[in-house]
Amino acid sequence: MTVGILGLQGAVQDHFAHLKRCGADYKVVRDSAGLAAIDRLIIPGGESTVMAKFMRQFHMLSPLSERIAAGMPVWGICAGSILLAEIADGAQGALKALPVKVTRNAYGRQLDSRIDFIEIAKFGIPHYPAIFIRAPKIVSAGPEVISHAIYNEHPVFVTYNRVMATTFHPELNNDDIFYDFFLSL
Amino acid sequence: MEREKINKGFAEMFKNGVIMDVTNAEQASISQEAGACAVMALERVPADIRKDGQVARMSDPAMIRAIMASVSIPVMAKVRIGHFVEASILEALGVDFVDESEVLTPADEARHVDKTKFKAPFVCGARNLGEALRRINEGAAMIRTKGEAGTGNIVEAVRHMRTINEQIHALRGQNSHEMAKYAAQNCVPLELVRQTFELGRLPVVNFAAGGVATPADAALMMALGADGVFVGSGIFKSQNPAKMAHAIVQAVIHFQDAHKLAEISQDLGDAMIGLENESLDVKMAQRGN
């Protein structure tokens, strides 16, 4: 099994050590040919505008949408969750693979970025240190979307079929809990 | 400690991207449209600062505010080396990152800003490992090569990146006594040297800066191990800024693919005019310690 990491911009290499510890092969994906060679995909944190622009320009949007529709697991982190969303900032999302509405930079600028503890009952963790960096907010979610963690009344960790999104950054923590879960999807 | 983690983590998000110098809201929008992952607000690009030869300071807050209002990507801005009041003004404006930069005229010849006192993250320039670790020890969340800004000449950025790489590599052969001596000579804690040795790289994100003028320059710096690239004068001093900006971003993505780089590099119009190092009156890289 090969985990792809979308390598158009952002915190790509931050996933390597986690995936190595989990015993997963991984590969950075920078074009549509690369998409064909992977079994699941992580869309990393970074700038969603940059990633959306080049996914479009490099003709990656429809092949990726098709793979996701056919059941390929995908995990969007922060910017990645914006790309997966059906609606982002009131407009059509890039991949529309997750029936949620998100608002970008909803908590403010970098000075408003923070670490806060959230409860993740699914993992049996009462206080997980979630790192929110210029984070987006999931303002509403379809009835089929499962929310696994809430922060300030909004879901911050959701799944929908084999699509997963976190608005915070598990890749910046040392544990592999989220990776084990993603690899089991 | 918590702020340090949030700020270093934020720098991770810039990786594999291009941060562009802009002097007004219009240039900021062009940069965002071209695929910049952040913009750096400053009054004049380094090539003009070099030409004018006047004291260069922090930009007008009104200009920085206008840029912040015009784009959704992060906005950075520059302060003079050691000018902690300019830094506090930028923090009050809410900029996302502060660049304590040798491109502006230094305010303090002996001291850099104590960056641990700020909530905002800082990026600083470095020519070698000792300088990079001193800045990190002062609280910098991100490092960039100094290069020689405003010249369109990549040679200094290459020198600084290679020097840092070689000095990290050299730590491998050292026993704990030698490492302690290295730490003392460079005025940095041993712990930071040890961490660098164990990681085999700087413990924070390290960008290339100073002299990037073409897509090939950007790809070269990525190939030398840069996490991403700052482009100063190279975009808005080129013949076709939007096209050049877009090409440089793509070159950072595809830095390992020569066929794609050939496509990306063609028909861009003239790059900025380059200056030979020997012809310079001011070597900005020598500012700071």
Boltz contact constraints between the chains, C-beta under 6 A:
constraints:
  - contact:
      token1: [A, 8]
      token2: [B, 253]
      max_distance: 6.0
  - contact:
      token1: [A, 9]
      token2: [B, 16]
      max_distance: 6.0
  - contact:
      token1: [A, 9]
      token2: [B, 17]
      max_distance: 6.0
  - contact:
      token1: [A, 9]
      token2: [B, 37]
      max_distance: 6.0
  - contact:
      token1: [A, 10]
      token2: [B, 13]
      max_distance: 6.0
  - contact:
      token1: [A, 11]
      token2: [B, 12]
      max_distance: 6.0
  - contact:
      token1: [A, 11]
      token2: [B, 13]
      max_distance: 6.0
  - contact:
      token1: [A, 11]
      token2: [B, 15]
      max_distance: 6.0
  - contact:
      token1: [A, 12]
      token2: [B, 16]
      max_distance: 6.0
  - contact:
      token1: [A, 14]
      token2: [B, 12]
      max_distance: 6.0
  - contact:
      token1: [A, 30]
      token2: [B, 253]
      max_distance: 6.0
  - contact:
      token1: [A, 45]
      token2: [B, 13]
      max_distance: 6.0
  - contact:
      token1: [A, 46]
      token2: [B, 13]
      max_distance: 6.0
  - contact:
      token1: [A, 47]
      token2: [B, 37]
      max_distance: 6.0
  - contact:
      token1: [A, 47]
      token2: [B, 73]
      max_distance: 6.0
  - contact:
      token1: [A, 50]
      token2: [B, 35]
      max_distance: 6.0
  - contact:
      token1: [A, 50]
      token2: [B, 37]
      max_distance: 6.0
  - contact:
      token1: [A, 53]
      token2: [B, 35]
      max_distance: 6.0
  - contact:
      token1: [A, 109]
      token2: [B, 94]
      max_distance: 6.0
  - contact:
      token1: [A, 109]
      token2: [B, 96]
      max_distance: 6.0
  - contact:
      token1: [A, 110]
      token2: [B, 10]
      max_distance: 6.0
  - contact:
      token1: [A, 110]
      token2: [B, 96]
      max_distance: 6.0
  - contact:
      token1: [A, 111]
      token2: [B, 94]
      max_distance: 6.0
  - contact:
      token1: [A, 111]
      token2: [B, 119]
      max_distance: 6.0
  - contact:
      token1: [A, 113]
      token2: [B, 6]
      max_distance: 6.0
  - contact:
      token1: [A, 115]
      token2: [B, 2]
      max_distance: 6.0
  - contact:
      token1: [A, 131]
      token2: [B, 9]
      max_distance: 6.0
  - contact:
      token1: [A, 133]
      token2: [B, 9]
      max_distance: 6.0
  - contact:
      token1: [A, 133]
      token2: [B, 10]
      max_distance: 6.0
  - contact:
      token1: [A, 172]
      token2: [B, 9]
      max_distance: 6.0
